[in-house]
Amino acid sequence: LPLVKFSNSLSFSLQAKMSRPLQAQRLEGTDKNIWVEFVKLAATYSKVNLGQGFPDFPPPDFLKEAFVKALSGENHMMHQYTRAFGHPPLVKILAQFYGKLLGRDLDPMTNVMVTVGAYQALFCCFQAFIEEGDEVIIIEPFFDCYEPMTKMAGGTPVFVPLRPKAPKDGKLMSSKDWQLDPAELASKFNERTKAIVLNSPNNPLGKVFSRGELELIADLCVKHDVLCFSDEVYEWLVYDGKEHIRIASLPGMWDRTVIIGSAGKTFSATGWKVGWTVGPNRLQQHLRNVHQNSVYHCATAAQEAVAQGFQRELELYGKADSYFSQLPKELQQKRDWLVQSLDAVGMKPIVPEGTYFLVADISKFKSDVPDVPDSDEPYDSRFAKWMVKNKGLAAIPLSAFYSGAHKNNYNHFIRFCFAKKEATLKAANDILQKWKQEKTSP
């Protein structure tokens, strides 16, 4: 009898605990993630993966050698904690480098913070500055974490789209043909607006915002006293002689901007997860507060190697043998190769001005994957799933980079990553050419 009572009591206790809500309300609606689903699909079906944004070629030798030296050298402190807000050699060289780029003296201890990749830098921004009642302006299409990070912080995302304008003379569309409507952007700013997220060069389009576009954003930020989270992880990857302009360099913007950078994209080492924030101490102090109460610390040896990489690049700045000069030339060639490959089979590419990415129009391939009326899933998502399963080629639907209300507005595009080895791009071309032949054969 006592055992039965104990059993009933235990059962009741478990049921009572399980009936209580577990998830924090701030996580409501943030659980879906495009990468979980498409990474699994690519791993299962793809012969060629042009989906996720990482190179399948190695970082430069000088960077790998610096990491090996940090790990195998006699300085055993490379295996221990370093300064929580950034390894001193790294924040020192970052302050020098960005000071040169921005034309101002930066304090490595107060104007720079090292993070676990740019992703954690973004998380720190949202957690430090956004709260209930705040609105955050997000330019569509956007890197997908901006929306859930806004919501997790209690804020409300407000979306404003880049609108495409068809080029004249039958030329291929460029990412510069996707532009903000000045009046539409201005209408999104109000007394509740706390921040705008700027991503230039933009993922997924590859758009490099012009000086005029940045001045428009800057003027609105100053007028409405709004912060700018400036995601500049692709700052060195701009093509065709384009210039990456840092919005923090514009009048009135230094004091309200957090610059976010990434060694992963800068040195082709995405798995190292070394990122940083640069900005005024009045903003950085709040980022440090979030950082110290979350991850606290980043890998020491990786920071040491990145510091060595930046030291080399500072000495070679503007010279032909600088990695920051060589990498965009190499990637521009890969971009052009994939543009030609896609155009030849009828997937109309939007030529990117920067980044790893190229978006292509799949309208001419709709006969392969018929539309499903009243489907909740955007067409490009079903197309990308069909393509990886049936053709072995992985890409990401552009609708993944739009808010729920706007996903079906741009649902006939998919995003490819061209930061890949020549052999990978050739294999992708072979798949596309075979597909074209199958479409045209009687």
Secondary structure, DSSP 4 states (H G I P E B T S, - for coil): -HHHHHHHHHHHHHHHHHTS--S-GGGTT----HHHHHHHHHHHH-SEE--SS--SSPPPHHHHHHHHHHHHSS-GGGGS---TT--HHHHHHHHHHHHHHHTS---TTTSEEEESHHHHHHHHHHHHH--TT-EEEEEES--TTHHHHHHHTT-EEEEEE-EE-PPSTTPPPBGGGEE--HHHHHHT--TTEEEEEEESSPTTT-----HHHHHHHHHHHHHHT-EEEEE-TTTT-B-TT-----GGGSTTTGGGEEEEEEHHHHTT-GGG--EEEE--HHHHHHHHHHHHTTT----HHHHHHHHHHHHHHHHTTTSTT-HHHHHHHHHHHHHHHHHHHHHHHT-EEEB-SBSSEEEEE-GGGTTTS---TT-SS-HHHHHHHHHHHHT-EE-EEGGGGS-GGGGGGG-SEEEEE--S-HHHHHHHHHHHHHHHHHHH--
